[in-house]
Amino acid sequence: MKQKQRLRLSQIFNMSFGFLGIQFGFALQNANVSRIFQTLGASIDDIPILWIAAPVTGFLVQPIIGYLSDRTWHPTWGRRRPFFFLGALLASLALFAMPHVKALWIAALLLWVLDASINISMEPFRAFVGDKLPIEQQTTGYAMQTFFIGLGAVIASLLPYFFTNYLGFSNTAPEGVIPDSVKYSFFIGSIVFFLSVLWTVVSSSENPPEDMEQWEKEKRETKGVFTGIKQIFKGISQMPVIMTKLAAVQFFTWLALFSMWIYTTSSIAQNVFGTNDSSSKAFQDAGDWVGVMFTVYNGISAVAAFLLPMLAQKIGKAFTHLICLFIGGLSLIALFFIQDKTMLLVPMFGVGLAWASILTMPYTILAGNLPADKMGFYMGVFNFFIVIPQILAAALLGWVIKLLFQNQSVFAMLIGGFSMLLSAILCLLLFEKKKVDNNTQ
């Protein structure tokens, strides 16, 4: 295999910049969609099932996009960049439309469109690092992505609070109407998403297949939808050992994250602002404050993105991930006990540290153990172990919170915290065999 050329930091910057926009959209979705659903009339126990669009689209879209992008090549557009552009265009349109809807079912449908579009752009970005960078630069590549993820999420999460408290936009509206602070945040998000991805599309190049004749032959042999599906299931059955171990870690990690994303707004509204009324000013204030909380954890992740590679070099990637997940789990549990809004910001530092590691370490460990010609496909399959726990959470969390905890959604923070602690413990699996897991050390 031809040795990949080391890239300058400016080149890694350009190829990662699109993640600023992707996370802009993702952060607006995470911090505001539950708020939009409740504003349009959804009850607390309805919210998880309405969120099921996000993991289901990831489950369906990412491996297919990975499979297709592995088999795509255009002299001008390259392999991954056509998918960057298409996903950005569709996501930008969905972001613009989301806060203008009047009916709950339309908002739920738009979440499907938005999340599918984000996945179309995001999955090839993960494979892009493996395509372009030699192993010794891949941690830097994923860390740069994590930096832009954090930066984009900081700005996006803070926008509704900023529009309300500094520009004078209203964060309240008549029943069933989305406040102006949220509408303008999504409008800004749609523009940033498209332009930042376009920057990467225009400023970055891609390497053609090393053996174009052999690549074309394999492409012809695996052409067709049914052949593709067959190849996907065959690839799942032949996953590298390290990927199977990481799958267990990812499962409980993302169960924790989804619990947080779904229930933070209603949890803080109930537990700190003392309201369940989605049309009240107190509820909208809670929604704005959740944006501030999410700003903190994403800001910490942006900073930690450049510190974690140095820590991983000293103590190993797997141990670094274990420590960060353990701190993140304790931080989520702390949210259950805090009733002062300012103090809520403290545990978000720990959540941010965990988030930085979640976005960096598993992919760094994985990329060094995957075949280059199936990088996009396996990154898509790896997403199964992100979306399956989210689907379970969407299907079951509403029932659990309603029947076991009388719709006291703050208990979701406990569920998420203990789930993340379990994922930290499962990181011990990554230490078993150095000859297999050499890229975890």
C-alpha positions in Angstrom: 0.0 0.0 0.0 1.3 3.4 -0.9 2.4 5.5 2.0 0.1 8.5 2.6 1.7 11.9 2.5 1.8 13.9 5.7 -0.4 17.0 5.5 0.2 20.5 6.8 -1.9 21.7 9.7 -3.7 24.2 7.3 -4.7 21.3 5.1 -6.1 19.3 8.1 -7.9 22.6 9.1 -9.5 22.9 5.6 -10.6 19.2 5.4 -12.2 19.4 8.9 -13.8 22.9 8.6 -17.1 21.4 7.3 -17.7 19.9 10.7 -18.3 23.4 12.0 -21.5 23.5 10.0 -22.5 19.9 10.6 -22.3 20.4 14.4 -24.0 23.7 14.1 -27.0 21.8 12.8 -26.6 18.9 15.2 -26.4 21.2 18.2 -29.4 23.2 17.2 -31.3 19.9 16.8 -30.1 18.5 20.2 -30.8 21.6 22.2 -34.1 22.7 20.7 -36.0 19.9 19.1 -37.6 18.6 22.3 -38.5 22.3 23.1 -40.1 22.6 19.6 -42.0 19.3 20.1 -43.4 20.4 23.5 -44.3 23.8 22.1 -46.3 22.1 19.4 -48.2 20.1 21.9 -46.1 16.9 22.6 -46.3 15.5 26.2 -43.2 14.5 28.1 -43.7 10.8 27.5 -44.2 11.4 23.7 -40.8 13.0 23.2 -38.6 9.9 23.0 -40.7 8.2 20.3 -40.7 11.5 18.3 -37.0 11.5 18.5 -36.7 8.0 17.0 -36.2 9.6 13.6 -32.6 10.6 14.5 -31.2 7.1 15.3 -33.3 5.3 12.7 -32.1 7.5 9.9 -28.5 7.0 11.1 -29.0 3.3 11.2 -30.3 3.2 7.6 -28.3 6.0 6.0 -24.7 5.8 7.3 -23.7 2.3 6.2 -25.4 2.9 2.8 -23.6 6.2 2.3 -20.4 4.7 3.5 -20.8 1.8 1.0 -21.7 4.2 -1.8 -18.9 6.6 -1.1 -16.3 3.8 -1.1 -17.5 3.1 -4.7 -17.6 6.7 -5.9 -14.9 8.5 -7.8 -15.2 11.7 -9.9 -12.1 13.5 -11.3 -13.4 16.9 -10.0 -15.6 16.0 -7.0 -13.6 13.0 -5.7 -15.1 10.3 -3.5 -16.5 11.8 -0.3 -17.1 15.4 -1.3 -20.2 14.8 -3.4 -21.9 13.5 -0.2 -20.6 16.4 1.9 -22.3 18.8 -0.6 -25.6 16.9 -1.0 -26.1 16.4 2.7 -25.3 20.1 3.5 -27.8 21.4 0.9 -30.6 19.2 2.2 -29.8 19.9 5.9 -29.7 23.6 5.3 -33.2 23.5 3.8 -34.5 21.4 6.7 -33.0 23.8 9.3 -34.6 26.8 7.7 -38.0 25.1 7.7 -38.1 23.4 11.1 -39.0 26.4 13.4 -41.7 27.6 11.0 -43.9 24.5 11.2 -47.3 24.7 12.8 -48.1 21.0 13.3 -46.3 18.4 15.5 -46.3 15.7 12.7 -44.6 18.1 10.3 -41.9 18.8 12.9 -41.4 15.1 13.4 -41.1 14.6 9.6 -38.6 17.4 9.3 -36.5 15.8 12.0 -36.2 12.7 9.8 -35.1 14.9 6.9 -32.7 16.9 9.0 -31.0 13.9 10.6 -30.8 11.9 7.4 -29.2 14.9 5.7 -26.7 15.5 8.6 -25.7 11.8 8.3 -25.2 12.0 4.5 -22.6 14.7 5.2 -21.1 13.4 8.5 -20.3 9.8 7.7 -18.0 10.5 4.8 -16.2 13.1 6.9 -15.2 10.3 9.3 -13.8 8.2 6.5 -12.1 11.3 5.0 -9.5 11.3 7.8 -8.7 7.6 7.2 -8.5 8.3 3.4 -6.2 11.3 3.6 -4.0 11.0 6.7 -1.2 8.5 7.7 -1.8 6.7 10.9 0.5 9.0 12.9 -1.7 12.0 11.9 -5.1 10.5 12.3 -5.5 11.4 16.0 -4.7 15.0 15.0 -7.3 14.8 12.2 -10.1 13.5 14.5 -9.1 16.0 17.1 -9.4 18.8 14.6 -12.9 17.6 13.7 -13.7 17.5 17.4 -12.5 21.1 17.8 -14.8 22.3 15.0 -17.6 20.2 16.5 -17.1 21.9 19.8 -16.8 25.4 18.3 -19.9 25.0 16.1 -21.9 23.6 19.0 -20.9 26.4 21.4 -22.1 29.1 19.0 -25.2 27.2 17.9 -26.3 26.2 21.5 -25.9 29.8 22.7 -27.8 31.5 19.9 -31.3 31.4 21.3 -30.0 32.8 24.7 -28.0 35.4 22.8 -30.9 36.5 20.6 -33.2 36.8 23.7 -30.8 38.5 26.2 -28.6 40.6 24.0 -30.6 41.4 20.8 -34.0 41.6 22.4 -35.8 38.9 20.4 -38.7 37.3 22.1 -38.3 33.8 23.6 -42.1 33.5 24.1 -44.9 33.2 21.6 -48.6 32.3 21.4 -49.4 28.6 22.1 -48.2 26.4 19.3 -45.8 29.0 17.8 -42.0 28.7 17.9 -40.4 31.8 19.5 -38.4 34.2 17.3 -35.2 33.5 19.2 -35.4 29.9 18.0 -36.5 30.8 14.5 -33.5 33.1 13.9 -31.1 30.6 15.4 -32.2 28.0 12.9 -31.9 30.5 10.1 -28.3 31.3 11.0 -27.6 27.6 11.3 -28.9 26.8 7.8 -26.4 29.4 6.3 -23.4 28.3 8.4 -24.0 24.6 7.7 -24.0 25.1 3.9 -21.1 27.5 3.7 -18.7 25.7 6.1 -19.2 22.4 4.2 -18.8 24.2 0.9 -15.4 25.5 2.2 -14.1 21.9 2.7 -15.5 20.8 -0.7 -13.7 23.6 -2.5 -10.5 23.8 -0.5 -9.7 20.0 -0.2 -8.6 17.4 -2.7 -8.9 13.7 -2.6 -6.7 10.9 -3.7 -7.9 8.6 -6.5 -7.9 4.8 -6.0 -4.4 3.4 -6.2 -5.3 0.8 -8.8 -8.1 2.4 -10.9 -8.5 -0.7 -13.1 -8.9 -3.1 -10.1 -11.2 -0.6 -8.4 -13.5 -0.3 -11.4 -13.6 -4.1 -11.6 -14.6 -4.5 -8.0 -17.2 -1.7 -8.4 -18.8 -3.6 -11.3 -18.9 -6.8 -9.4 -20.6 -5.2 -6.4 -23.0 -3.1 -8.3 -26.7 -3.1 -7.4 -28.9 -2.5 -4.4 -29.3 -6.2 -3.4 -25.6 -6.8 -3.9 -24.8 -3.8 -1.7 -27.1 -5.0 1.1 -25.5 -8.4 0.9 -22.1 -6.8 1.1 -23.2 -4.8 4.2 -24.3 -7.8 6.1 -21.2 -9.7 5.1 -19.1 -6.9 6.3 -20.9 -6.8 9.6 -20.2 -10.5 10.1 -16.5 -9.9 9.4 -15.9 -6.9 11.7 -12.4 -6.5 13.1 -12.1 -7.7 16.7 -11.4 -4.2 18.0 -14.6 -3.0 16.4 -16.6 -5.6 18.3 -15.1 -4.4 21.6 -15.6 -0.8 20.8 -19.3 -1.6 19.9 -20.0 -2.5 23.6 -18.4 0.7 24.8 -20.4 2.8 22.2 -23.7 1.2 23.1 -23.8 2.4 26.7 -22.1 5.7 25.8 -24.8 6.7 23.4 -27.6 5.5 25.5 -26.3 8.0 28.1 -26.0 10.8 25.5 -29.5 10.3 24.1 -31.0 10.3 27.6 -29.3 13.7 28.1 -30.3 15.2 24.7 -34.0 14.1 25.0 -34.7 15.1 28.6 -32.4 17.9 29.6 -34.9 20.6 28.7 -37.9 19.1 30.5 -35.7 18.0 33.3 -34.3 21.5 34.0 -37.7 23.1 33.5 -39.2 20.8 36.1 -36.4 20.5 38.6 -34.9 24.0 38.5 -37.5 26.4 36.9 -40.5 24.7 38.4 -42.7 24.3 35.4 -44.2 21.8 33.0 -46.1 24.4 30.9 -44.3 24.6 27.6 -46.1 27.9 26.8 -44.8 29.7 29.9 -41.9 32.1 30.0 -40.3 29.9 32.7 -40.2 26.9 30.3 -38.7 29.0 27.5 -36.2 30.4 29.9 -35.3 26.9 30.8 -34.8 26.1 27.2 -32.5 29.0 26.7 -30.5 27.9 29.8 -30.1 24.4 28.4 -28.5 26.1 25.4 -26.0 27.7 27.8 -25.3 24.4 29.5 -24.8 22.8 26.1 -22.5 25.7 25.2 -20.3 24.9 28.2 -19.9 21.2 27.5 -19.2 21.8 23.8 -16.8 24.6 24.6 -14.9 22.3 26.9 -14.8 19.6 24.2 -13.3 22.1 21.7 -10.4 22.9 24.1 -10.0 19.2 25.3 -9.8 18.1 21.6 -6.2 19.4 21.5 -5.3 18.1 25.0 -6.5 14.5 24.6 -4.0 13.5 21.9 -1.2 14.5 24.2 -2.7 12.5 27.1 -3.4 9.5 24.9 0.3 9.5 23.8 1.3 9.2 27.5 -1.2 6.8 28.9 -2.8 5.2 25.8 -6.0 5.9 23.8 -8.1 3.3 25.6 -7.2 4.5 29.1 -7.8 8.1 28.1 -11.3 7.2 26.9 -12.0 5.3 30.1 -11.1 8.2 32.3 -13.1 10.7 30.3 -16.2 8.5 30.2 -16.0 7.9 34.0 -15.9 11.7 34.6 -18.8 12.2 32.2 -20.9 9.6 34.0 -20.4 11.2 37.4 -21.2 14.6 35.9 -24.6 13.4 34.4 -25.5 11.9 37.8 -24.7 15.3 39.4 -27.4 17.0 37.3 -30.0 14.9 39.2 -29.1 16.6 42.5 -28.5 20.3 41.5 -31.4 22.8 41.7 -29.4 26.0 41.2 -29.2 27.0 37.6 -25.7 28.5 37.8 -24.4 25.3 39.5 -25.8 23.3 36.6 -22.8 24.6 34.5 -20.2 22.8 36.7 -21.0 19.2 35.7 -21.1 20.3 32.1 -17.3 20.6 32.2 -17.2 16.8 32.9 -19.7 16.1 30.1 -17.6 18.2 27.8 -14.5 16.2 28.5 -16.4 13.0 27.9 -17.9 14.4 24.6 -14.4 15.3 23.3 -13.2 11.8 23.9 -16.3 10.2 22.4 -15.8 12.2 19.2 -12.1 11.4 19.0 -10.8 8.3 20.6 -13.1 5.5 19.3 -12.5 6.7 15.7 -8.8 7.0 16.2 -8.6 3.5 17.6 -10.8 2.2 14.8 -9.3 3.9 11.8 -5.9 2.3 12.3 -7.4 -1.2 12.3 -9.6 -0.9 9.2 -8.9 -1.8 5.5 -8.4 1.3 3.5 -10.8 0.2 0.7 -13.6 -0.2 3.1 -13.0 2.8 5.4 -16.3 4.5 4.6 -18.3 1.3 4.9 -17.0 0.3 8.3 -17.3 3.8 9.6 -21.0 3.5 8.6 -21.4 0.1 10.2 -19.7 1.4 13.4 -22.6 3.9 13.5 -25.0 0.9 14.2 -23.6 0.9 17.7 -24.5 4.5 18.1 -28.0 4.4 16.7 -29.2 1.0 18.2 -29.0 2.3 21.8 -30.7 5.5 20.7 -33.5 3.5 19.1 -34.0 1.6 22.3 -33.9 4.8 24.3 -36.5 6.4 22.0 -38.7 3.3 22.3 -38.4 2.7 26.1 -37.4 5.8 27.9 -40.8 7.5 27.7 -42.4 4.4 29.2 -39.8 4.1 32.0 -40.0 7.8 32.9 -43.8 7.7 32.9 -44.5 4.5 34.8 -41.5 4.2 37.1 -40.8 7.9 37.8 -44.2 9.6 37.3 -42.9 11.7 34.4 -40.1 13.2 36.6 -37.7 13.5 33.7 -34.7 14.4 35.9 -34.4 10.6 36.5 -33.2 10.3 32.9 -30.0 12.1 34.0 -29.4 9.2 36.5 -30.1 6.6 33.8 -27.7 8.3 31.5 -25.0 8.8 34.2 -24.9 5.1 35.2 -25.0 4.0 31.6 -21.9 6.1 30.9 -20.1 4.7 33.9 -20.8 1.2 32.6 -19.3 2.2 29.2 -16.2 3.4 31.0 -15.8 0.0 32.7 -16.2 -1.7 29.3 -13.2 0.2 28.1 -11.2 -2.4 30.0 -12.0 -4.8 27.1 -9.7 -2.8 24.9 -6.7 -3.8 26.9 -6.9 -7.5 26.5 -4.7 -8.3 23.5 -2.0 -5.9 22.4 -1.3 -7.8 19.2 -4.9 -7.1 18.1 -5.5 -3.8 19.9 -2.1 -2.2 19.1 -3.7 1.0 18.0 -5.4 1.5 21.4 -2.1 2.0 23.2 
